[in-house]
Amino acid sequence: CAGSQNTGIWFELRAIRGKSAELSENEGKDPNVLPLHTFKDNTAHSNNNHGMTTYFLGYRPHSEALFEGITSYQNRFGLMLHGTSNVRVKDAFFGMNTDSGVLYFGNFITNIIENSEFVGYCGTSGIKFSLEPRRSQVEVYSTSFSGYNDACNSGSYGKPLNIGDIQSKKEYDMPILSNLTFDSNIAHALNIGTNLENRSIFIEDHDGTMNPSGLPGFYVNDAAHMTTFIDTDLCSPGLNNRALFCENTCLRRIIVDTGSKDDYRMVVASETNSAKVFTFDKYITFNSANTQFDVVLPLDNYSVHFLRLPEQEIMVPPAVTFTFDDETNLDDPPNCEHITTASISFGCMQAHEECSASNECCSGDCSGEGKCM
């Protein structure tokens, strides 16, 4: 399909229309969950908007749908996956699309891109994706990206992987990326977009193929909650002033649950460098009524205490737990020396005593009632 004013190939998912709607076997059927039998070797090019799209409404088949051998080039977006679940894009080619090869946001269950090829140029993106929870975040395997390192006259580059704030979710995880290849002279393979300063962005470059140093490490957003505990001498600017690549750095994410609905702030301090201290604000998700915190830390030992608002009393919440919620971009612990449960101690700060009845941390003694005197 070529030359459309809008979209080349789209899935009509609102209703079964035309003569097909009159067939008795289609009565009561919902097209956005019907199985896909064969969608193979289709081509869309030179369309003003999408080469292919699964929207409006999104495609959510109960069994996996395979988009095999598709080719989409010289559109604005090669393929838009939105409101979609359970689609596998395999052996595809996306080339010279003026915005991005794949636009991925606001999905319901994970969709997969594998064994595919992206070709771009300066200012364009290979895969543009948003912040989504693990159950719907994109997974990309054994896929190549080329041409994005050709500099524009302005000196900017293309963005093979571009994470942005497109309908970003409160609960989110990083994409799963495995066995990706890039131009050998790649400037940086990952771009971190705007409005993500308060999020925890950390994407591992396992083998050094995503950055110009050739060393393993992590991409992070350049924000104090991400960089306070990192050795920033190991970090260099990425494609823009919002991204850093930190070589030979190993990060791991922790979700801390206070077990309480009280309003807290959490103070994290390095036990090996007293200058490294950061106070985290609470992290709100739809999955917990408790006050939680979202923290990404490098290897070290840490002490943690809490301030209950509004008085900022030093407290020990009644049932603190933490989980390694987002195990880097392979859903396993990072393949470098990382923090564990033994790296973190919760309790009162130095020179304070916990009073059992009130969970307060007192600079003096506890009373007989178990409260600060």
C-alpha positions in Angstrom: 0.0 0.0 0.0 1.5 3.3 -1.0 0.8 7.0 -1.1 -2.0 7.3 1.4 -2.9 10.7 2.8 -2.9 9.0 6.3 -2.4 5.3 6.9 -1.3 2.6 4.5 -2.5 -0.6 6.3 -4.7 -0.5 9.4 -6.6 -3.0 11.4 -10.3 -2.1 11.5 -11.1 -3.1 15.1 -14.2 -1.1 16.1 -16.7 -3.4 14.4 -17.1 -5.9 11.6 -18.3 -3.8 8.7 -19.7 -4.2 5.2 -21.1 -7.5 3.9 -19.1 -9.4 6.5 -21.3 -7.9 9.2 -24.3 -9.6 7.7 -22.9 -13.1 8.0 -24.5 -15.1 10.9 -21.1 -16.5 12.0 -19.9 -13.0 12.7 -22.8 -12.1 15.0 -21.6 -10.8 18.3 -17.9 -11.1 17.4 -15.4 -8.5 18.6 -12.8 -7.9 15.9 -10.1 -6.6 18.3 -9.7 -10.0 19.9 -10.1 -12.3 16.9 -7.1 -14.4 16.0 -4.8 -13.4 13.1 -4.3 -16.2 10.6 -1.7 -14.9 8.2 -0.2 -11.4 8.0 3.0 -11.9 6.0 5.3 -10.0 3.5 3.1 -7.0 3.4 4.6 -3.6 2.4 3.6 0.0 3.1 5.5 3.0 1.9 5.2 6.7 1.2 2.2 7.2 3.4 1.8 10.6 5.1 1.2 9.2 8.6 1.4 5.5 9.5 2.7 2.8 7.2 0.8 0.3 9.4 -1.2 0.6 12.6 -3.3 -1.4 15.0 -5.2 1.6 16.2 -8.1 2.8 16.5 -8.9 0.9 19.7 -5.9 -1.4 19.5 -5.6 -5.1 18.6 -5.7 -7.5 21.6 -6.0 -11.1 20.3 -6.2 -13.9 22.8 -3.5 -15.9 21.0 -0.3 -14.4 19.7 -0.6 -12.6 16.3 2.5 -12.7 14.0 3.4 -9.8 11.8 6.0 -11.6 9.6 8.2 -10.2 7.0 6.5 -6.8 6.8 8.3 -3.9 5.1 7.5 -0.3 6.0 9.5 2.7 4.6 9.3 6.4 3.9 6.2 6.9 6.0 6.1 9.2 9.1 5.8 6.1 11.3 6.6 2.7 10.0 4.3 0.9 12.5 2.3 2.2 15.4 1.5 -0.2 18.2 -1.0 1.4 20.6 -3.7 -0.1 22.8 -2.3 -3.5 21.6 -1.4 -6.8 23.1 0.2 -10.1 22.1 1.7 -9.1 18.8 5.1 -10.4 17.6 6.8 -8.5 14.8 9.3 -10.8 13.1 11.7 -10.5 10.2 10.5 -7.0 9.5 12.2 -4.1 7.7 11.7 -0.4 8.7 13.5 2.1 6.6 13.8 5.9 6.2 10.6 6.7 8.1 10.7 10.4 8.9 9.7 10.1 12.6 10.3 6.5 13.7 10.3 3.0 12.5 8.0 1.8 15.4 6.0 4.0 17.7 5.1 2.1 20.8 3.0 3.4 23.7 -0.1 2.8 25.8 -0.3 -1.0 25.3 -1.9 -3.7 27.4 0.3 -6.8 27.2 3.8 -7.1 26.0 4.5 -7.0 22.2 7.8 -8.3 20.8 10.0 -7.2 17.9 12.6 -9.7 16.8 15.0 -10.5 14.0 14.2 -7.2 12.3 16.1 -4.4 10.7 15.8 -0.6 11.2 17.5 1.9 8.8 17.3 5.6 9.6 19.1 8.9 9.3 19.8 12.0 11.3 16.9 13.2 13.4 14.8 10.0 13.1 14.2 7.2 15.6 14.3 3.5 15.2 11.9 2.5 18.1 10.2 5.3 20.0 8.7 3.9 23.2 7.2 5.1 26.4 7.3 4.2 30.1 5.0 1.2 30.6 4.8 -1.6 33.2 6.5 -4.9 32.6 3.3 -6.6 31.5 3.0 -4.2 28.5 6.6 -2.9 27.9 8.2 -3.7 24.6 10.7 -6.5 24.2 13.3 -6.3 21.3 15.5 -9.3 20.3 18.2 -9.9 17.7 17.5 -6.7 15.8 19.9 -4.3 13.9 19.9 -0.5 13.6 21.9 1.4 11.0 22.2 4.9 9.5 21.2 6.7 12.7 24.8 7.8 13.3 25.0 10.0 10.2 25.1 13.5 11.6 22.8 16.3 10.5 24.2 19.6 9.5 23.2 20.8 13.0 25.4 18.2 14.5 22.6 16.1 16.0 22.2 12.4 15.4 19.5 9.9 14.9 18.1 7.9 17.8 18.0 4.1 17.4 16.2 3.7 20.7 14.2 6.7 21.9 12.4 6.7 25.3 9.9 9.5 25.7 7.0 10.7 27.7 4.1 9.5 25.5 1.2 8.6 27.8 3.7 7.4 30.4 2.4 5.3 33.2 2.9 5.8 37.0 4.0 2.2 37.3 6.7 1.5 34.7 9.7 -0.7 33.8 12.5 -0.5 31.3 12.2 -2.3 27.9 13.8 -5.7 27.5 16.7 -5.4 25.0 18.8 -8.4 23.9 21.3 -9.1 21.2 20.9 -5.7 19.4 23.5 -4.5 16.9 24.3 -0.9 15.9 26.7 1.0 13.6 30.2 0.4 14.7 30.8 4.2 15.0 27.6 4.8 17.0 27.5 8.0 18.9 24.9 6.8 21.4 22.1 4.3 20.7 19.7 5.6 23.4 18.0 9.0 23.6 16.2 10.1 26.8 13.4 12.5 26.0 11.9 15.4 27.9 9.7 15.4 31.0 11.4 12.3 32.5 13.4 14.2 35.1 11.5 12.7 38.0 11.5 9.1 36.7 14.1 6.4 37.2 15.6 5.7 33.7 18.4 3.1 33.7 19.1 1.0 30.6 22.0 -1.4 30.6 24.5 -1.7 27.7 25.7 -5.2 28.4 28.5 -5.4 26.0 29.4 -1.8 25.1 27.8 -1.7 21.7 25.4 1.1 22.4 27.9 3.8 23.3 31.1 5.2 21.8 33.4 4.1 24.7 32.8 0.4 23.8 32.6 -0.3 27.6 29.6 -1.9 29.4 27.6 0.4 31.7 24.2 2.1 32.1 22.3 4.9 30.5 20.6 7.1 33.2 18.7 10.3 33.2 20.8 13.2 34.4 18.9 13.9 37.7 20.1 14.1 41.3 18.1 11.1 42.4 19.9 9.0 39.8 23.4 10.5 40.0 24.0 11.2 43.7 25.4 7.7 44.4 27.1 7.1 41.0 30.7 7.9 40.5 30.1 10.6 37.9 33.7 10.6 36.9 32.7 7.5 35.0 29.8 9.3 33.2 29.7 11.2 30.0 26.9 13.1 28.2 24.6 11.1 25.9 22.8 12.5 22.9 21.3 15.4 24.9 21.7 17.1 28.2 19.1 14.8 29.8 21.1 11.6 29.4 24.3 10.2 30.8 26.2 7.0 30.0 28.1 5.7 33.0 30.7 3.2 32.0 31.6 0.2 34.3 28.7 1.1 36.5 26.2 -1.5 37.9 22.7 -0.4 38.9 19.8 -2.1 40.4 16.3 -0.9 41.1 14.5 -1.2 44.5 10.9 -0.5 45.3 10.6 0.2 49.1 7.2 -0.2 50.7 6.8 1.3 54.1 3.8 -0.9 55.0 2.0 2.4 56.0 -0.2 5.0 54.5 1.5 7.7 56.4 3.3 10.4 54.4 7.1 9.8 54.5 10.2 10.9 52.9 13.2 8.4 52.7 16.8 9.4 53.4 19.4 7.2 51.9 23.1 7.6 52.8 26.2 5.8 51.6 28.1 4.1 54.4 31.4 4.5 52.6 31.1 8.2 51.6 29.3 10.5 54.0 28.9 13.2 51.3 26.5 10.9 49.4 23.1 11.4 50.9 19.7 11.9 49.1 16.2 12.4 50.3 13.6 10.7 48.2 10.0 11.7 47.8 7.3 9.0 47.8 6.4 7.0 44.7 2.7 6.5 43.9 1.4 3.6 42.0 -2.1 2.2 41.5 -1.0 -1.2 42.9 -0.4 -0.2 46.5 -2.2 2.0 49.0 1.1 2.3 51.0 3.7 4.9 50.7 6.5 3.6 48.5 9.8 4.7 47.1 11.5 4.0 43.8 15.3 3.9 44.1 18.1 2.9 41.7 21.5 2.4 43.3 25.0 1.3 42.4 27.0 -1.2 44.4 27.7 0.1 47.9 26.4 -0.3 51.4 23.6 2.0 52.5 21.7 3.1 55.6 18.1 4.2 55.3 15.8 6.1 57.6 12.5 7.9 57.2 11.0 11.3 57.9 7.3 11.4 58.7 5.5 14.5 57.3 4.6 17.2 58.0 6.7 17.4 61.2 9.6 15.4 59.6 9.9 13.2 62.6 12.6 10.6 62.2 10.6 7.3 62.2 10.9 3.6 61.5 7.8 2.6 59.6 6.1 -0.5 61.0 6.7 -3.0 58.2 9.3 -1.9 55.7 9.9 -4.3 52.8 11.7 -3.9 49.6 11.8 -5.8 46.3 14.1 -5.7 43.3 11.1 -4.9 41.1 12.7 -4.2 37.7 15.7 -6.4 37.2 17.4 -4.2 34.5 16.5 -4.8 30.9 16.7 -8.6 30.9 14.4 -9.2 34.0 17.4 -10.8 35.8 19.9 -9.3 38.2 22.4 -7.2 36.1 25.4 -9.1 34.9 27.8 -7.1 37.0 28.4 -6.8 40.7 25.3 -5.3 42.2 23.5 -4.5 45.5 21.6 -7.2 47.3 19.4 -7.2 50.4 22.6 -7.3 52.5 23.6 -3.9 51.1 20.9 -2.0 52.8 20.1 -1.4 56.5 16.9 0.2 57.7 16.6 1.8 61.1 17.3 5.0 63.0 20.2 7.2 62.0 23.3 7.3 64.2 22.9 8.6 67.7 19.2 7.9 67.7 17.3 5.2 69.5 14.1 3.5 68.2 11.2 3.6 70.7 9.1 0.5 70.2 5.6 1.9 71.0 5.8 4.9 68.6 8.3 3.8 66.0 10.0 7.1 66.6 13.8 7.6 66.5 14.8 9.6 69.5 18.0 11.6 70.0 17.5 11.1 73.8 16.0 8.2 75.8 12.7 6.3 75.3 10.2 6.7 78.1 8.7 3.7 80.0 5.8 3.8 77.6 8.1 3.3 74.6 7.9 6.9 73.4 10.5 9.6 73.0 11.0 11.6 76.3 
